[in-house]
């Protein structure tokens, strides 16, 4: 048995297993009718990639509509050129958006897209996530690499606001100075070295979604997402774990979501436990 399988089995022994929720995602934005610069195709994506990015954005817009109130500020962590926040700024004009991005190159593209779109409710913060200290009402991020997802989530929890995050390049957290595992539930069972192994396997996800490698990658990605959400629950949050709809929007298709317990309704209608292929599921036992 491979090392990552032994680590997963330790977590399973204590009942720790990812649970994916199936929301009723809205996926009907008429992209062709949006003003110039808003469609992710305006950010130098080819046609196929632009379509997949639209799917991801539609998932975020649906979840955002369930978490926001009347007005406020939404921060897009690791925004790049604004693939996520420009459509959101158009769909939620009563909200102010801040793009947080350390790389100045995509921000230059973003500035042009903002100008072309004529959106007035967006500003840019060129710097690191940990250096962004302004207050806000919702934190979002598509494919925030490595520890960037953790840094964004930690900042949201610090000020008690909801988060919607799609992690990426999880294996990079092996180089992070943050403490992993982040939750007490995980840290009481596995070590940082064990966690690094799971994080590395989490990057095995690929476009052959039903291959054994991709399934193991998805499983380990789910465990990292679960640890992140459990850390939020320890701070009084309700949390959810989703797969993008459709799943082939991206191999990095986990979405973690959390908010302080306040009876918000995401209209979740099904819960799916992600068991590894090498164990017998409880519902298969006679």
Beta strands, then each sheet from edge to edge (+ up, - down):
strand 1: 19-21
strand 2: 72-77
strand 3: 95-101
strand 4: 122-126
strand 5: 138-145
strand 6: 162-168
strand 7: 237-243
strand 8: 254-260
strand 9: 271-273
sheet 1: 1+ 9-
sheet 2: 4+ 3+ 2+ 5+ 6+ 8- 7+
end
